Amino acid sequence: MARHLIEFHTDLEDPAALPAPYPATRAVPDWLKDMPMDQPLQARGPAGEGPTHAPTVKQCPPFLEAMTCGYIIPLAGDVTFEMEASGSLRYTSQGDLVDTQHPAQVRGSPIQNALVVKFRNPWIVKTPAGYSTLFVPPLNQFRHPFQVLAGLVETDTYYRQVHFPSLCLMRPGQTVTLKRGTPIAQAIPIHRGEWASQAATSDLAARERLEQQAEADRRNFYKDRHWQKKSYG
């Protein structure tokens, strides 16, 4: 199968001076690496029946697939944030890495009273014709108290940097330093196409077949029969 090419361009003469975007498979956090495949169950039935262990999310392909699809855009340099007791946010950074977001831009939304900062992205994302890029916070990560607001951009024609407005979830009195290379956003290329939708009655025979297969192999049913390997190089 032919590979599609996603490109990351920067205005710098030496792109190696910046931490470059990379496949999200390389950003799996340590807590997930350290998590066991199963955890013991403390509560069982009155006669001691039932399973003794439960699989963790480390065995859940959809959970892992969300974390490892697409590409990570890292922070270009160190930034230190300080949330004052008054609720004002101060920051210092190595270069022009952070900007403010005018409150009027979210007025009338559920986040109108939240503090929104903008991480400046030095990379232009270029996708093949017919492909857009969905920018989201690193999925299932929870590394730091900033959450990128999701955006979908036609990166096959929009040859400009896409910056990342983000909710600041810091507490008053808290100081946070984000190091150069910290995952800030996840970029997922998406093929554009026209869709239609409908509601219909379930195919009960197909459901029954799948239920029987799942009952026969609860641990690996989805991974062995349905999961398809993706590749982001």
CYANA upper distance limits for C-alpha pairs under 8 A (distance plus 0.5 A):
  4 HIS  CA    128 PRO  CA      7.65
  5 LEU  CA    127 THR  CA      7.18
  5 LEU  CA    128 PRO  CA      7.22
  6 ILE  CA    125 VAL  CA      7.69
  6 ILE  CA    126 LYS  CA      6.30
  6 ILE  CA    127 THR  CA      5.33
  6 ILE  CA    128 PRO  CA      7.52
  6 ILE  CA    189 PRO  CA      8.44
  7 GLU  CA    124 ILE  CA      8.48
  7 GLU  CA    125 VAL  CA      6.35
  7 GLU  CA    126 LYS  CA      5.47
  7 GLU  CA    127 THR  CA      7.01
  8 PHE  CA     20 ALA  CA      8.43
  8 PHE  CA     21 PRO  CA      7.69
  8 PHE  CA    123 TRP  CA      6.26
  8 PHE  CA    124 ILE  CA      6.02
  8 PHE  CA    125 VAL  CA      5.34
  8 PHE  CA    126 LYS  CA      6.80
  9 HIS  CA     15 PRO  CA      8.42
  9 HIS  CA    123 TRP  CA      5.91
  9 HIS  CA    124 ILE  CA      5.46
  9 HIS  CA    125 VAL  CA      7.09
  9 HIS  CA    126 LYS  CA      8.15
 10 THR  CA     15 PRO  CA      6.86
 10 THR  CA    122 PRO  CA      6.52
 10 THR  CA    123 TRP  CA      5.47
 10 THR  CA    124 ILE  CA      6.66
 11 ASP  CA     15 PRO  CA      8.44
 11 ASP  CA    122 PRO  CA      8.16
 15 PRO  CA     20 ALA  CA      8.22
 16 ALA  CA     20 ALA  CA      7.89
 18 LEU  CA     76 ALA  CA      6.44
 19 PRO  CA     74 PRO  CA      7.05
 19 PRO  CA     75 LEU  CA      7.99
 19 PRO  CA     76 ALA  CA      6.54
 19 PRO  CA    180 ARG  CA      8.11
 19 PRO  CA    181 GLY  CA      6.47
 20 ALA  CA     73 ILE  CA      7.66
 20 ALA  CA     74 PRO  CA      7.50
 21 PRO  CA     71 TYR  CA      6.92
 21 PRO  CA     72 ILE  CA      5.90
 21 PRO  CA     73 ILE  CA      5.10
 21 PRO  CA     74 PRO  CA      6.71
 22 TYR  CA     26 ARG  CA      7.81
 22 TYR  CA     71 TYR  CA      5.84
 22 TYR  CA     72 ILE  CA      5.93
 22 TYR  CA     73 ILE  CA      7.51
 22 TYR  CA    233 GLY  CA      8.41
 23 PRO  CA     27 ALA  CA      8.18
 23 PRO  CA     68 THR  CA      7.99
 23 PRO  CA     69 CYS  CA      8.14
 23 PRO  CA     70 GLY  CA      6.60
 23 PRO  CA     71 TYR  CA      4.82
 23 PRO  CA     72 ILE  CA      6.59
 23 PRO  CA    232 TYR  CA      6.26
 23 PRO  CA    233 GLY  CA      6.62
 24 ALA  CA     28 VAL  CA      7.86
 24 ALA  CA     67 MET  CA      7.37
 24 ALA  CA     68 THR  CA      5.10
 24 ALA  CA     69 CYS  CA      6.41
 24 ALA  CA     70 GLY  CA      6.26
 24 ALA  CA     71 TYR  CA      5.14
 24 ALA  CA     72 ILE  CA      5.71
 24 ALA  CA    186 GLN  CA      7.86
 24 ALA  CA    232 TYR  CA      8.45
 25 THR  CA     67 MET  CA      8.01
 25 THR  CA     68 THR  CA      4.97
 25 THR  CA     69 CYS  CA      7.58
 26 ARG  CA     68 THR  CA      8.28
 27 ALA  CA     68 THR  CA      8.06
 27 ALA  CA     72 ILE  CA      7.91
 27 ALA  CA    183 PRO  CA      8.08
 28 VAL  CA     32 LEU  CA      7.41
 28 VAL  CA     33 LYS  CA      7.77
 28 VAL  CA     67 MET  CA      7.76
 28 VAL  CA     68 THR  CA      7.84
 29 PRO  CA     33 LYS  CA      7.14
 29 PRO  CA    141 GLN  CA      7.55
 30 ASP  CA     34 ASP  CA      6.53
 31 TRP  CA     35 MET  CA      6.58
 32 LEU  CA     58 LYS  CA      7.26
 35 MET  CA     56 THR  CA      8.35
 35 MET  CA     58 LYS  CA      7.49
 36 PRO  CA     56 THR  CA      7.65
 36 PRO  CA     58 LYS  CA      7.89
 37 MET  CA     55 PRO  CA      6.43
 37 MET  CA     56 THR  CA      6.07
 37 MET  CA     57 VAL  CA      8.33
 37 MET  CA     58 LYS  CA      6.31
 37 MET  CA     59 GLN  CA      6.70
 38 ASP  CA     53 HIS  CA      6.54
 38 ASP  CA     54 ALA  CA      5.92
 38 ASP  CA     55 PRO  CA      4.83
 38 ASP  CA     56 THR  CA      5.82
 39 GLN  CA     53 HIS  CA      5.86
 39 GLN  CA     54 ALA  CA      5.87
 39 GLN  CA     55 PRO  CA      6.88
 39 GLN  CA     56 THR  CA      7.08
 40 PRO  CA     52 THR  CA      6.39
 40 PRO  CA     53 HIS  CA      4.72
 40 PRO  CA     54 ALA  CA      6.83
 41 LEU  CA     51 PRO  CA      8.06
 41 LEU  CA     52 THR  CA      5.95
 41 LEU  CA     53 HIS  CA      5.64
 41 LEU  CA     54 ALA  CA      6.98
 42 GLN  CA     52 THR  CA      8.48
 44 ARG  CA     48 GLY  CA      6.10
 44 ARG  CA     49 GLU  CA      6.83
 44 ARG  CA     50 GLY  CA      6.62
 44 ARG  CA     51 PRO  CA      8.04
 44 ARG  CA     52 THR  CA      8.10
 45 GLY  CA     49 GLU  CA      5.73
 45 GLY  CA     50 GLY  CA      6.86
 55 PRO  CA     59 GLN  CA      6.79
 56 THR  CA     60 CYS  CA      7.77
 57 VAL  CA     63 PHE  CA      7.13
 57 VAL  CA     64 LEU  CA      8.29
 58 LYS  CA     63 PHE  CA      8.38
 58 LYS  CA     64 LEU  CA      7.60
 60 CYS  CA     64 LEU  CA      6.87
 61 PRO  CA     65 GLU  CA      6.26
 61 PRO  CA    222 TYR  CA      8.27
 61 PRO  CA    223 LYS  CA      7.09
 61 PRO  CA    227 TRP  CA      7.91
 62 PRO  CA     66 ALA  CA      6.71
 63 PHE  CA     67 MET  CA      7.19
 63 PHE  CA    140 ASN  CA      8.12
 64 LEU  CA     68 THR  CA      6.75
 65 GLU  CA     69 CYS  CA      6.35
 66 ALA  CA    139 LEU  CA      6.67
 66 ALA  CA    140 ASN  CA      8.08
 67 MET  CA    138 PRO  CA      7.43
 67 MET  CA    139 LEU  CA      5.58
 67 MET  CA    140 ASN  CA      6.64
 67 MET  CA    141 GLN  CA      7.97
 69 CYS  CA    188 ILE  CA      7.13
 69 CYS  CA    230 LYS  CA      8.32
 69 CYS  CA    232 TYR  CA      7.80
 70 GLY  CA    186 GLN  CA      7.22
 70 GLY  CA    187 ALA  CA      6.04
 70 GLY  CA    188 ILE  CA      4.84
 70 GLY  CA    189 PRO  CA      7.11
 70 GLY  CA    232 TYR  CA      6.78
 71 TYR  CA    186 GLN  CA      6.04
 71 TYR  CA    187 ALA  CA      5.53
 71 TYR  CA    188 ILE  CA      6.93
 71 TYR  CA    232 TYR  CA      8.03
 72 ILE  CA    138 PRO  CA      7.88
 72 ILE  CA    183 PRO  CA      6.60
 72 ILE  CA    184 ILE  CA      7.80
 72 ILE  CA    185 ALA  CA      6.39
 72 ILE  CA    186 GLN  CA      5.12
 72 ILE  CA    187 ALA  CA      6.70
 73 ILE  CA    183 PRO  CA      6.52
 73 ILE  CA    184 ILE  CA      6.45
 73 ILE  CA    185 ALA  CA      5.78
 73 ILE  CA    186 GLN  CA      6.66
 73 ILE  CA    187 ALA  CA      7.64
 74 PRO  CA    180 ARG  CA      7.90
 74 PRO  CA    181 GLY  CA      5.21
 74 PRO  CA    182 THR  CA      5.71
 74 PRO  CA    183 PRO  CA      4.91
 74 PRO  CA    184 ILE  CA      5.89
 74 PRO  CA    185 ALA  CA      7.59
 75 LEU  CA     97 LEU  CA      8.43
 75 LEU  CA    121 ASN  CA      8.31
 75 LEU  CA    178 LEU  CA      8.47
 75 LEU  CA    179 LYS  CA      7.87
 75 LEU  CA    180 ARG  CA      5.83
 75 LEU  CA    181 GLY  CA      5.40
 75 LEU  CA    182 THR  CA      5.72
 75 LEU  CA    183 PRO  CA      6.83
 75 LEU  CA    184 ILE  CA      6.53
 76 ALA  CA     97 LEU  CA      7.64
 76 ALA  CA    121 ASN  CA      8.35
 76 ALA  CA    122 PRO  CA      8.14
 76 ALA  CA    180 ARG  CA      5.93
 76 ALA  CA    181 GLY  CA      6.71
 77 GLY  CA     93 SER  CA      7.57
 77 GLY  CA     94 GLN  CA      5.95
 77 GLY  CA     95 GLY  CA      7.81
 77 GLY  CA     97 LEU  CA      7.80
 77 GLY  CA    179 LYS  CA      6.87
 77 GLY  CA    180 ARG  CA      4.42
 77 GLY  CA    181 GLY  CA      7.42
 78 ASP  CA     93 SER  CA      6.27
 78 ASP  CA     94 GLN  CA      6.19
 78 ASP  CA    177 THR  CA      7.53
 78 ASP  CA    178 LEU  CA      6.17
 78 ASP  CA    179 LYS  CA      4.88
 78 ASP  CA    180 ARG  CA      5.17
 79 VAL  CA     91 TYR  CA      7.37
 79 VAL  CA     92 THR  CA      6.24
 79 VAL  CA     93 SER  CA      4.74
 79 VAL  CA     94 GLN  CA      7.10
 79 VAL  CA     97 LEU  CA      8.16
 79 VAL  CA    177 THR  CA      6.15
 79 VAL  CA    178 LEU  CA      5.75
 79 VAL  CA    179 LYS  CA      7.02
 79 VAL  CA    180 ARG  CA      8.30
 80 THR  CA     91 TYR  CA      5.91
 80 THR  CA     92 THR  CA      5.88
 80 THR  CA     93 SER  CA      6.89
 80 THR  CA    175 THR  CA      7.69
 80 THR  CA    176 VAL  CA      6.20
 80 THR  CA    177 THR  CA      4.64
 80 THR  CA    178 LEU  CA      6.76
 81 PHE  CA     89 LEU  CA      7.38
 81 PHE  CA     90 ARG  CA      6.25
 81 PHE  CA     91 TYR  CA      4.86
 81 PHE  CA     92 THR  CA      7.30
 81 PHE  CA    175 THR  CA      6.12
 81 PHE  CA    176 VAL  CA      5.69
 81 PHE  CA    177 THR  CA      6.68
 82 GLU  CA     89 LEU  CA      6.27
 82 GLU  CA     90 ARG  CA      5.64
 82 GLU  CA     91 TYR  CA      6.63
 82 GLU  CA    173 GLY  CA      7.63
 82 GLU  CA    174 GLN  CA      6.52
 82 GLU  CA    175 THR  CA      4.89
 82 GLU  CA    176 VAL  CA      7.03
 83 MET  CA     87 GLY  CA      6.61
 83 MET  CA     88 SER  CA      6.39
 83 MET  CA     89 LEU  CA      5.10
 83 MET  CA     90 ARG  CA      6.91
 83 MET  CA    170 MET  CA      7.15
 83 MET  CA    171 ARG  CA      7.10
 83 MET  CA    172 PRO  CA      5.64
 83 MET  CA    173 GLY  CA      5.90
 83 MET  CA    174 GLN  CA      5.93
 83 MET  CA    175 THR  CA      6.82
 84 GLU  CA     88 SER  CA      5.83
 84 GLU  CA     89 LEU  CA      6.69
 84 GLU  CA     90 ARG  CA      8.08
 84 GLU  CA    172 PRO  CA      5.92
 84 GLU  CA    173 GLY  CA      5.69
 84 GLU  CA    174 GLN  CA      7.94
 85 ALA  CA    172 PRO  CA      5.18
 85 ALA  CA    173 GLY  CA      5.80
 86 SER  CA    172 PRO  CA      7.62
 87 GLY  CA    172 PRO  CA      6.39
 93 SER  CA     97 LEU  CA      6.97
 93 SER  CA     98 VAL  CA      7.98
 96 ASP  CA    120 ARG  CA      7.84
 97 LEU  CA    119 PHE  CA      6.43
 97 LEU  CA    120 ARG  CA      5.53
 97 LEU  CA    121 ASN  CA      8.00
 98 VAL  CA    117 VAL  CA      7.56
 98 VAL  CA    118 LYS  CA      6.12
 98 VAL  CA    119 PHE  CA      5.21
 98 VAL  CA    120 ARG  CA      6.12
 99 ASP  CA    117 VAL  CA      6.62
 99 ASP  CA    118 LYS  CA      5.43
 99 ASP  CA    119 PHE  CA      6.90
 99 ASP  CA    120 ARG  CA      7.41
100 THR  CA    116 VAL  CA      7.54
100 THR  CA    117 VAL  CA      5.37
100 THR  CA    118 LYS  CA      6.15
101 GLN  CA    105 GLN  CA      7.95
101 GLN  CA    116 VAL  CA      6.29
101 GLN  CA    117 VAL  CA      6.00
101 GLN  CA    118 LYS  CA      6.65
101 GLN  CA    165 PRO  CA      7.49
102 HIS  CA    106 VAL  CA      8.49
103 PRO  CA    107 ARG  CA      6.84
103 PRO  CA    112 GLN  CA      7.34
103 PRO  CA    116 VAL  CA      8.19
106 VAL  CA    111 ILE  CA      7.08
106 VAL  CA    112 GLN  CA      5.60
107 ARG  CA    111 ILE  CA      8.26
107 ARG  CA    112 GLN  CA      5.28
108 GLY  CA    112 GLN  CA      6.65
114 ALA  CA    167 LEU  CA      7.33
114 ALA  CA    168 CYS  CA      7.85
115 LEU  CA    167 LEU  CA      6.55
115 LEU  CA    168 CYS  CA      6.00
115 LEU  CA    169 LEU  CA      8.37
116 VAL  CA    165 PRO  CA      6.86
116 VAL  CA    166 SER  CA      5.89
116 VAL  CA    167 LEU  CA      5.20
116 VAL  CA    168 CYS  CA      6.28
117 VAL  CA    165 PRO  CA      6.09
117 VAL  CA    166 SER  CA      5.84
117 VAL  CA    167 LEU  CA      7.06
117 VAL  CA    168 CYS  CA      7.19
118 LYS  CA    163 HIS  CA      7.28
118 LYS  CA    164 PHE  CA      5.78
118 LYS  CA    165 PRO  CA      4.55
118 LYS  CA    166 SER  CA      6.28
119 PHE  CA    163 HIS  CA      6.56
119 PHE  CA    164 PHE  CA      5.55
119 PHE  CA    165 PRO  CA      6.82
119 PHE  CA    166 SER  CA      7.79
120 ARG  CA    162 VAL  CA      8.44
120 ARG  CA    163 HIS  CA      5.46
120 ARG  CA    164 PHE  CA      6.97
121 ASN  CA    161 GLN  CA      6.77
121 ASN  CA    162 VAL  CA      6.85
121 ASN  CA    163 HIS  CA      5.54
121 ASN  CA    164 PHE  CA      7.66
122 PRO  CA    161 GLN  CA      6.94
123 TRP  CA    161 GLN  CA      6.22
123 TRP  CA    162 VAL  CA      8.22
124 ILE  CA    159 TYR  CA      6.90
124 ILE  CA    160 ARG  CA      5.94
124 ILE  CA    161 GLN  CA      5.01
124 ILE  CA    162 VAL  CA      7.46
125 VAL  CA    155 THR  CA      6.61
125 VAL  CA    159 TYR  CA      7.78
125 VAL  CA    160 ARG  CA      8.16
125 VAL  CA    161 GLN  CA      7.61
125 VAL  CA    162 VAL  CA      8.39
126 LYS  CA    155 THR  CA      5.87
126 LYS  CA    156 ASP  CA      6.16
126 LYS  CA    157 THR  CA      8.43
126 LYS  CA    159 TYR  CA      7.33
127 THR  CA    131 TYR  CA      6.37
127 THR  CA    132 SER  CA      7.37
127 THR  CA    133 THR  CA      8.21
127 THR  CA    155 THR  CA      6.11
127 THR  CA    156 ASP  CA      5.23
127 THR  CA    189 PRO  CA      7.95
128 PRO  CA    156 ASP  CA      6.07
129 ALA  CA    156 ASP  CA      5.79
129 ALA  CA    157 THR  CA      8.31
130 GLY  CA    156 ASP  CA      7.26
130 GLY  CA    191 HIS  CA      6.49
130 GLY  CA    192 ARG  CA      6.11
131 TYR  CA    154 GLU  CA      7.38
131 TYR  CA    155 THR  CA      7.52
131 TYR  CA    156 ASP  CA      6.61
131 TYR  CA    189 PRO  CA      6.86
131 TYR  CA    190 ILE  CA      5.94
131 TYR  CA    191 HIS  CA      4.95
131 TYR  CA    192 ARG  CA      6.21
132 SER  CA    152 LEU  CA      7.35
132 SER  CA    153 VAL  CA      6.06
132 SER  CA    154 GLU  CA      4.83
132 SER  CA    155 THR  CA      5.70
132 SER  CA    156 ASP  CA      6.94
132 SER  CA    189 PRO  CA      6.23
132 SER  CA    190 ILE  CA      5.73
132 SER  CA    191 HIS  CA      6.82
132 SER  CA    192 ARG  CA      7.20
133 THR  CA    152 LEU  CA      6.22
133 THR  CA    153 VAL  CA      5.89
133 THR  CA    154 GLU  CA      6.96
133 THR  CA    155 THR  CA      6.58
133 THR  CA    187 ALA  CA      6.62
133 THR  CA    188 ILE  CA      5.88
133 THR  CA    189 PRO  CA      4.84
133 THR  CA    190 ILE  CA      6.24
134 LEU  CA    150 ALA  CA      7.73
134 LEU  CA    151 GLY  CA      6.35
134 LEU  CA    152 LEU  CA      4.87
134 LEU  CA    153 VAL  CA      6.97
134 LEU  CA    186 GLN  CA      8.49
134 LEU  CA    187 ALA  CA      6.20
134 LEU  CA    188 ILE  CA      5.53
134 LEU  CA    189 PRO  CA      6.77
134 LEU  CA    190 ILE  CA      7.40
135 PHE  CA    150 ALA  CA      5.94
135 PHE  CA    151 GLY  CA      5.68
135 PHE  CA    152 LEU  CA      6.64
135 PHE  CA    153 VAL  CA      8.37
135 PHE  CA    185 ALA  CA      6.94
135 PHE  CA    186 GLN  CA      6.16
135 PHE  CA    187 ALA  CA      5.22
135 PHE  CA    188 ILE  CA      6.98
136 VAL  CA    148 VAL  CA      6.64
136 VAL  CA    149 LEU  CA      7.00
136 VAL  CA    150 ALA  CA      4.99
136 VAL  CA    151 GLY  CA      7.24
136 VAL  CA    185 ALA  CA      6.24
136 VAL  CA    186 GLN  CA      5.79
136 VAL  CA    187 ALA  CA      7.19
137 PRO  CA    147 GLN  CA      6.30
137 PRO  CA    148 VAL  CA      5.31
137 PRO  CA    149 LEU  CA      7.55
137 PRO  CA    150 ALA  CA      7.51
137 PRO  CA    184 ILE  CA      7.15
137 PRO  CA    185 ALA  CA      5.28
137 PRO  CA    186 GLN  CA      6.25
138 PRO  CA    142 PHE  CA      8.41
138 PRO  CA    183 PRO  CA      7.42
138 PRO  CA    184 ILE  CA      7.23
138 PRO  CA    185 ALA  CA      5.89
138 PRO  CA    186 GLN  CA      5.49
139 LEU  CA    186 GLN  CA      7.90
144 HIS  CA    178 LEU  CA      8.43
145 PRO  CA    168 CYS  CA      6.65
145 PRO  CA    169 LEU  CA      5.35
145 PRO  CA    170 MET  CA      6.17
146 PHE  CA    166 SER  CA      6.43
146 PHE  CA    167 LEU  CA      5.96
146 PHE  CA    168 CYS  CA      5.32
146 PHE  CA    169 LEU  CA      6.34
146 PHE  CA    170 MET  CA      8.26
147 GLN  CA    166 SER  CA      5.53
147 GLN  CA    167 LEU  CA      5.57
147 GLN  CA    168 CYS  CA      7.36
147 GLN  CA    169 LEU  CA      8.28
148 VAL  CA    164 PHE  CA      6.45
148 VAL  CA    165 PRO  CA      6.36
148 VAL  CA    166 SER  CA      4.55
148 VAL  CA    167 LEU  CA      6.92
148 VAL  CA    184 ILE  CA      7.94
148 VAL  CA    185 ALA  CA      7.15
149 LEU  CA    164 PHE  CA      7.42
149 LEU  CA    165 PRO  CA      6.38
149 LEU  CA    166 SER  CA      5.94
149 LEU  CA    167 LEU  CA      7.66
153 VAL  CA    158 TYR  CA      8.02
154 GLU  CA    158 TYR  CA      6.37
155 THR  CA    159 TYR  CA      7.07
164 PHE  CA    185 ALA  CA      8.12
170 MET  CA    174 GLN  CA      6.87
178 LEU  CA    182 THR  CA      6.84
202 SER  CA    207 ARG  CA      8.33
203 ASP  CA    207 ARG  CA      6.81
204 LEU  CA    208 GLU  CA      6.57
205 ALA  CA    209 ARG  CA      6.83
206 ALA  CA    210 LEU  CA      6.87
207 ARG  CA    211 GLU  CA      6.63
208 GLU  CA    212 GLN  CA      6.71
209 ARG  CA    213 GLN  CA      6.83
210 LEU  CA    214 ALA  CA      6.55
211 GLU  CA    215 GLU  CA      6.57
212 GLN  CA    216 ALA  CA      6.79
213 GLN  CA    217 ASP  CA      6.96
213 GLN  CA    221 PHE  CA      7.46
214 ALA  CA    218 ARG  CA      5.61
214 ALA  CA    221 PHE  CA      5.96
214 ALA  CA    222 TYR  CA      8.35
217 ASP  CA    221 PHE  CA      5.80
220 ASN  CA    224 ASP  CA      6.18
221 PHE  CA    225 ARG  CA      6.48
221 PHE  CA    226 HIS  CA      8.30
222 TYR  CA    226 HIS  CA      5.72
222 TYR  CA    227 TRP  CA      6.69
223 LYS  CA    227 TRP  CA      5.30
